[in-house]
Amino acid sequence: MPESSASPDGKPGVREAFRETEMVLPEWLDDCLSEMGAVYSPKNTRYQYTLDLSEPEVKVYLGTYFPRSWCEAFCIAGNLFTNSCYMASLKDALASFGEINILDIGCGTGGEIIGLLGAIRKYLPSSVRVNVWAFDGNEISLRFMKQIAEAYRERFSAEINVTDKLRRIDSEADLSQMAEELSGIRFDFILCSKIGGELISGKVTDRPYSLVAEKFSGLLKPAGMLLILDVTIKLSSGWLPVAMNHELNAFGRSQDEFGTLIPKPCGKYTSCCCNCYTRQTFTVRHSGAKYDESRVCYRIICRNSLREKMVPDSVMDAAQVVDHEKYYGPWRDAYPWSDGSCRHTGGKGEADGFDINLTSEEIQGLADDRHDAAGTGDESSNG
């Protein structure tokens, strides 16, 4: 687990262990995007709705937001793949099913698909067959996604089958129809990245996150994971991270089979109705930007029987940080109702609320280090 040193800019310090959140876009992928005419030009407001993007605008999306989605998916998947309990369950599934199935709802140009494929290639045997179902409402984005997936397949001689479907989501019924269409398939990964805000602003539904969880969680294999991710913006209806937490906590309370794996405290404290603002920052370097940040909120949902094995209660005996920028930033005390950690947690030091690989012994060690560091700091300041 990487360790970070103390710093004055709001970063974690004193042997705090955090997941990998900074990446460099692979050179082959960077070159591929350049050859397709990708342009780096952040225009956040325009790209909050992507169904009507023209080809030049999709090329801006490729150069600006594809690398961010790639980084997010690669790092989030890496957090899963380094958990021994999850890997054992996934390998059992591979032994039974012989292949990995991925569904992407609103795939866009495919950044999260390529990121996940990269993590699969890193942590699983290269001979694994992968089937991808990719749905999106923009034909141009789908075309670019297929080109990049084909480039990946050729470069790594990977056995990847991509089924792309041009499909708009204009009503809740459209999501139900999509789930029904796929009801005969079971998935290892279901991705739903950055479409919740679009569905809200487009007045398709006022509960996109719980709706996706309700309709698609039943399509997961026994060790399957549902990733629901969105940007951390505020719409007229409110902040998206707050909406995600309210909706998915309610989903967790509504049934017993599925729950939240990440962030960890959200899976344990399902009765929570607080206006929590969870946020994770990812950083990717590529030819268009030396230091490109994306700030997102996300949940990973799986079966509770698996979640309880992967995240035992013993690792929760610490303050679980769910907004690192606020917790370690200079404005931490400006918000008395939330300091960036889950208000239900506390105890032996602090831990990354998104990290499923910290053991109770590691958390105790981190707490001891902080106590020792605080003591050393007092002595040095007095002498």
C-alpha positions as CSV (number, residue, x, y, z in Angstrom):
1,M,0.0,0.0,0.0
2,P,1.5,3.4,-0.9
3,E,2.3,5.7,1.9
4,S,2.2,9.5,1.8
5,S,4.2,12.0,3.8
6,A,2.9,15.1,5.6
7,S,2.5,18.1,3.4
8,P,1.1,21.6,3.8
9,D,-1.3,21.4,0.8
10,G,-4.1,19.3,2.3
11,K,-2.6,15.9,1.4
12,P,-2.7,12.9,3.8
13,G,0.4,12.6,6.0
14,V,2.1,10.5,8.6
15,R,2.0,7.1,7.1
16,E,-1.6,7.3,6.1
17,A,-2.2,4.5,3.6
18,F,-4.3,5.4,0.5
19,R,-5.3,3.7,-2.7
20,E,-3.6,4.5,-6.0
21,T,-5.4,7.6,-7.4
22,E,-2.7,9.1,-9.7
23,M,-1.9,7.6,-13.1
24,V,-0.2,8.3,-16.4
25,L,-2.2,7.5,-19.5
26,P,-0.4,4.7,-21.4
27,E,1.6,6.0,-24.4
28,W,-0.2,3.7,-26.8
29,L,-3.6,5.0,-25.7
30,D,-2.4,8.6,-25.7
31,D,-1.2,8.1,-29.3
32,C,-4.5,6.4,-30.2
33,L,-6.5,9.4,-29.0
34,S,-4.3,11.8,-30.8
35,E,-4.7,9.9,-34.0
36,M,-8.4,10.2,-33.6
37,G,-8.2,13.9,-33.3
38,A,-8.7,14.2,-29.6
39,V,-8.5,17.8,-28.2
40,Y,-7.9,18.8,-24.6
41,S,-10.3,21.7,-23.8
42,P,-12.2,21.5,-20.5
43,K,-15.7,22.9,-20.8
44,N,-17.6,21.5,-17.9
45,T,-20.9,23.1,-18.5
46,R,-21.2,22.0,-22.1
47,Y,-20.4,18.4,-21.3
48,Q,-22.9,17.9,-18.6
49,Y,-25.2,16.6,-21.4
50,T,-23.6,14.5,-24.0
51,L,-26.3,12.9,-26.2
52,D,-26.3,15.8,-28.7
53,L,-22.5,16.2,-29.0
54,S,-21.3,16.8,-32.5
55,E,-18.2,15.0,-33.9
56,P,-15.8,17.9,-33.1
57,E,-17.3,18.1,-29.6
58,V,-16.9,14.3,-29.1
59,K,-13.2,14.8,-30.0
60,V,-12.9,17.4,-27.2
61,Y,-14.6,14.8,-24.9
62,L,-12.0,12.2,-26.0
63,G,-9.1,14.5,-25.2
64,T,-10.4,15.9,-22.0
65,Y,-12.8,13.5,-20.2
66,F,-11.8,10.1,-21.7
67,P,-8.4,10.1,-19.8
68,R,-10.2,11.0,-16.6
69,S,-12.7,8.1,-16.9
70,W,-9.9,5.7,-17.8
71,C,-8.0,6.7,-14.7
72,E,-11.0,6.5,-12.4
73,A,-12.0,3.0,-13.6
74,F,-8.4,1.7,-13.5
75,C,-7.8,2.8,-10.0
76,I,-11.2,1.8,-8.6
77,A,-10.8,-1.7,-10.2
78,G,-7.3,-2.0,-8.8
79,N,-8.7,-1.4,-5.3
80,L,-10.9,-4.4,-5.9
81,F,-8.4,-6.6,-7.5
82,T,-5.9,-6.3,-4.7
83,N,-8.4,-7.6,-2.2
84,S,-7.7,-11.3,-1.6
85,C,-11.2,-12.2,-0.7
86,Y,-12.7,-10.6,-3.8
87,M,-10.0,-12.2,-6.0
88,A,-10.9,-15.6,-4.6
89,S,-14.6,-15.1,-5.3
90,L,-13.8,-13.7,-8.8
91,K,-11.6,-16.7,-9.7
92,D,-14.4,-19.1,-8.5
93,A,-16.8,-17.3,-10.9
94,L,-14.3,-17.6,-13.7
95,A,-14.0,-21.3,-13.0
96,S,-17.8,-21.6,-13.3
97,F,-18.5,-19.2,-16.1
98,G,-15.2,-19.2,-18.0
99,E,-15.4,-15.5,-19.0
100,I,-15.9,-12.0,-17.7
101,N,-19.0,-10.0,-18.7
102,I,-19.1,-6.2,-18.5
103,L,-22.1,-4.0,-19.0
104,D,-21.7,-0.2,-19.4
105,I,-24.8,1.9,-19.2
106,G,-24.1,5.1,-21.0
107,C,-20.6,4.2,-22.1
108,G,-19.8,7.4,-24.1
109,T,-16.4,7.0,-25.7
110,G,-15.5,4.1,-23.5
111,G,-12.9,5.5,-21.0
112,E,-14.2,3.5,-18.1
113,I,-14.3,0.3,-20.3
114,I,-10.7,0.6,-21.3
115,G,-9.6,1.5,-17.8
116,L,-11.4,-1.6,-16.5
117,L,-9.9,-3.8,-19.3
118,G,-6.4,-2.5,-18.3
119,A,-6.9,-3.5,-14.7
120,I,-8.2,-6.9,-15.7
121,R,-5.1,-7.4,-17.9
122,K,-2.9,-6.4,-15.0
123,Y,-4.4,-8.6,-12.3
124,L,-5.9,-11.6,-14.2
125,P,-4.5,-14.1,-16.7
126,S,-4.2,-12.8,-20.2
127,S,-6.2,-15.7,-21.5
128,V,-9.4,-14.5,-19.9
129,R,-12.2,-13.9,-22.4
130,V,-14.1,-10.7,-21.9
131,N,-17.5,-9.8,-23.2
132,V,-18.6,-6.1,-23.2
133,W,-22.1,-4.8,-23.7
134,A,-21.9,-1.0,-24.3
135,F,-25.1,1.2,-24.5
136,D,-25.1,4.9,-25.3
137,G,-27.4,7.4,-27.0
138,N,-24.8,9.1,-29.1
139,E,-23.8,7.3,-32.3
140,I,-20.6,9.2,-32.7
141,S,-19.4,8.3,-29.2
142,L,-20.2,4.7,-29.8
143,R,-18.2,4.7,-33.0
144,F,-15.1,6.1,-31.2
145,M,-15.5,3.6,-28.4
146,K,-15.5,0.7,-30.9
147,Q,-12.3,2.1,-32.5
148,I,-10.5,2.3,-29.2
149,A,-11.7,-1.2,-28.1
150,E,-10.4,-2.6,-31.4
151,A,-7.1,-0.9,-30.9
152,Y,-6.8,-2.4,-27.5
153,R,-7.7,-5.9,-28.8
154,E,-5.1,-5.7,-31.5
155,R,-2.3,-4.3,-29.3
156,F,-2.7,-7.0,-26.6
157,S,-4.1,-9.8,-28.7
158,A,-6.9,-9.9,-26.2
159,E,-10.1,-12.0,-26.6
160,I,-12.6,-9.2,-26.3
161,N,-16.1,-9.2,-27.7
162,V,-17.9,-5.9,-27.8
163,T,-21.6,-5.6,-28.4
164,D,-22.6,-1.9,-28.8
165,K,-26.2,-0.7,-28.8
166,L,-27.4,2.8,-29.7
167,R,-30.0,3.4,-27.0
168,R,-31.3,6.6,-25.5
169,I,-32.7,6.7,-22.0
170,D,-35.7,9.1,-22.2
171,S,-37.8,7.6,-19.4
172,E,-37.6,5.3,-16.4
173,A,-39.3,2.7,-18.6
174,D,-36.3,2.8,-21.0
175,L,-34.0,1.7,-18.2
176,S,-36.5,-1.1,-17.2
177,Q,-36.6,-2.3,-20.8
178,M,-32.8,-2.4,-21.0
179,A,-32.6,-4.5,-17.9
180,E,-35.3,-6.8,-19.2
181,E,-33.5,-7.2,-22.5
182,L,-30.3,-8.3,-20.6
183,S,-32.1,-10.5,-18.0
184,G,-30.6,-13.7,-19.4
185,I,-27.0,-12.5,-18.8
186,R,-25.1,-12.3,-15.6
187,F,-22.3,-9.7,-15.2
188,D,-19.1,-9.5,-13.3
189,F,-19.1,-5.7,-13.7
190,I,-21.8,-3.2,-14.4
191,L,-20.7,0.4,-14.9
192,C,-22.9,3.4,-14.8
193,S,-20.6,6.4,-15.0
194,K,-21.6,10.1,-15.1
195,I,-25.1,9.7,-16.4
196,G,-27.1,10.3,-13.2
197,G,-26.8,14.1,-13.5
198,E,-27.8,13.9,-17.2
199,L,-30.9,12.0,-16.3
200,I,-31.9,14.5,-13.6
201,S,-31.2,17.6,-15.7
202,G,-33.0,16.0,-18.6
203,K,-36.0,15.3,-16.4
204,V,-35.9,11.6,-17.1
205,T,-36.0,10.8,-13.4
206,D,-35.4,12.4,-10.1
207,R,-33.8,9.2,-8.7
208,P,-31.3,7.9,-11.2
209,Y,-28.9,6.2,-8.8
210,S,-31.5,4.1,-6.9
211,L,-33.3,3.3,-10.1
212,V,-30.1,1.8,-11.7
213,A,-29.4,-0.1,-8.5
214,E,-33.0,-1.5,-8.4
215,K,-33.1,-2.5,-12.1
216,F,-29.6,-3.9,-12.6
217,S,-28.2,-5.3,-9.3
218,G,-30.1,-8.5,-9.9
219,L,-28.0,-9.0,-13.1
220,L,-24.8,-9.4,-11.1
221,K,-23.0,-12.7,-10.8
222,P,-22.4,-13.9,-7.2
223,A,-19.1,-11.9,-7.0
224,G,-20.4,-9.1,-9.4
225,M,-19.9,-5.4,-8.8
226,L,-22.0,-2.5,-9.7
227,L,-20.1,0.8,-10.0
228,I,-22.3,4.0,-9.9
229,L,-20.2,7.1,-10.4
230,D,-20.9,10.8,-11.0
231,V,-19.3,14.2,-11.0
232,T,-19.5,16.4,-7.9
233,I,-21.5,19.2,-9.2
234,K,-24.6,21.0,-8.0
235,L,-27.8,21.1,-10.1
236,S,-31.0,23.0,-9.3
237,S,-32.2,20.0,-7.4
238,G,-29.0,19.9,-5.2
239,W,-25.6,18.4,-5.0
240,L,-25.1,15.1,-6.9
241,P,-23.0,13.4,-4.1
242,V,-25.8,14.1,-1.6
243,A,-28.4,12.8,-3.9
244,M,-26.4,9.6,-4.6
245,N,-25.9,8.9,-0.9
246,H,-29.6,9.5,0.0
247,E,-30.8,7.3,-2.9
248,L,-28.4,4.4,-2.4
249,N,-28.8,4.4,1.4
250,A,-32.5,4.0,0.8
251,F,-31.9,1.2,-1.7
252,G,-29.8,-0.6,0.9
253,R,-32.6,-0.3,3.4
254,S,-35.2,-1.5,0.9
255,Q,-33.9,-5.0,0.6
256,D,-31.4,-7.4,2.2
257,E,-29.5,-8.9,-0.7
258,F,-27.3,-6.0,-1.9
259,G,-25.4,-3.3,-0.1
260,T,-22.6,-0.8,-0.5
261,L,-19.1,-2.1,-0.5
262,I,-17.4,1.3,-1.1
263,P,-17.4,3.7,0.6
264,K,-17.1,1.3,3.6
265,P,-19.1,3.2,6.1
266,C,-22.1,3.6,3.7
267,G,-22.4,-0.2,3.7
268,K,-22.4,-0.5,7.5
269,Y,-24.6,2.5,8.4
270,T,-27.5,2.0,6.0
271,S,-29.9,3.8,8.3
272,C,-27.9,7.1,7.8
273,C,-30.0,9.9,6.4
274,C,-27.3,12.6,6.7
275,N,-26.5,15.0,3.8
276,C,-23.1,13.4,3.3
277,Y,-20.9,14.7,0.6
278,T,-18.5,12.0,-0.5
279,R,-15.7,12.9,-2.9
280,Q,-12.6,11.3,-4.4
281,T,-10.0,13.1,-6.5
282,F,-8.2,11.2,-9.3
283,T,-5.2,12.6,-11.2
284,V,-4.1,11.6,-14.7
285,R,-1.2,12.9,-16.8
286,H,-1.3,12.8,-20.6
287,S,-0.1,14.7,-23.6
288,G,-2.9,17.3,-23.2
289,A,-2.4,18.0,-19.5
290,K,0.4,17.4,-17.1
291,Y,-1.8,17.3,-14.0
292,D,-5.5,16.7,-14.8
293,E,-7.8,16.2,-11.9
294,S,-11.3,14.7,-11.7
295,R,-13.5,14.9,-8.6
296,V,-16.1,12.3,-8.4
297,C,-18.5,10.5,-6.0
298,Y,-19.1,6.8,-6.4
299,R,-20.6,3.7,-4.9
300,I,-19.7,0.1,-5.5
301,I,-22.6,-2.2,-4.7
302,C,-22.4,-6.0,-4.3
303,R,-24.1,-8.8,-2.4
304,N,-24.0,-8.3,1.3
305,S,-22.7,-11.8,1.9
306,L,-19.6,-10.9,-0.1
307,R,-19.3,-7.4,1.4
308,E,-19.2,-8.8,4.9
309,K,-16.3,-11.0,4.0
310,M,-14.4,-8.3,2.2
311,V,-14.9,-5.6,4.9
312,P,-15.2,-7.1,8.4
313,D,-16.4,-4.8,11.2
314,S,-12.9,-4.9,12.7
315,V,-11.5,-2.6,10.0
316,M,-14.1,0.0,10.7
317,D,-12.7,1.0,14.1
318,A,-11.3,4.3,12.9
319,A,-12.6,7.6,11.5
320,Q,-13.4,6.8,7.9
321,V,-12.4,9.6,5.5
322,V,-14.9,10.0,2.7
323,D,-13.9,13.5,1.4
324,H,-10.1,13.7,1.4
325,E,-9.9,17.3,0.2
326,K,-12.1,18.6,3.0
327,Y,-10.6,16.4,5.7
328,Y,-7.0,17.3,4.9
329,G,-7.7,20.8,3.5
330,P,-7.5,24.2,5.2
331,W,-11.3,24.6,5.1
332,R,-12.0,21.5,7.2
333,D,-13.3,23.5,10.2
334,A,-15.5,25.7,8.0
335,Y,-18.2,23.1,7.9
336,P,-19.1,22.0,11.4
337,W,-21.7,19.5,10.2
338,S,-19.0,17.6,8.2
339,D,-15.3,17.5,8.4
340,G,-14.8,15.0,5.5
341,S,-15.1,11.9,7.6
342,C,-18.2,9.7,8.2
343,R,-19.8,11.1,11.3
344,H,-20.8,7.6,12.5
345,T,-17.2,6.4,12.7
346,G,-14.2,7.1,15.0
347,G,-11.8,5.4,17.3
348,K,-8.3,4.3,16.5
349,G,-7.0,7.1,14.2
350,E,-8.3,7.5,10.7
351,A,-8.5,5.5,7.5
352,D,-9.5,5.9,3.9
353,G,-13.2,5.2,3.7
354,F,-12.7,4.0,0.1
355,D,-9.9,1.5,0.8
356,I,-11.1,-2.1,1.3
357,N,-7.6,-3.4,1.8
358,L,-6.6,-2.0,5.2
359,T,-6.6,-4.5,8.0
360,S,-7.4,-3.7,11.6
361,E,-3.7,-4.1,12.5
362,E,-2.7,-1.6,9.8
363,I,-5.3,0.9,11.1
364,Q,-3.9,0.5,14.7
365,G,-0.4,1.0,13.3
366,L,-1.5,4.2,11.6
367,A,-3.1,5.4,14.8
368,D,0.0,4.7,16.8
369,D,2.1,6.5,14.3
370,R,-0.1,9.6,14.5
371,H,0.2,9.5,18.3
372,D,4.0,9.2,18.1
373,A,4.2,11.9,15.5
374,A,2.1,14.3,17.5
375,G,4.3,13.7,20.5
376,T,7.5,14.2,18.5
377,G,6.0,17.4,17.0
378,D,5.3,18.8,20.5
379,E,8.9,18.1,21.7
380,S,10.5,19.6,18.6
381,S,8.3,22.7,18.7
382,N,9.3,23.3,22.4
383,G,13.0,22.8,21.8
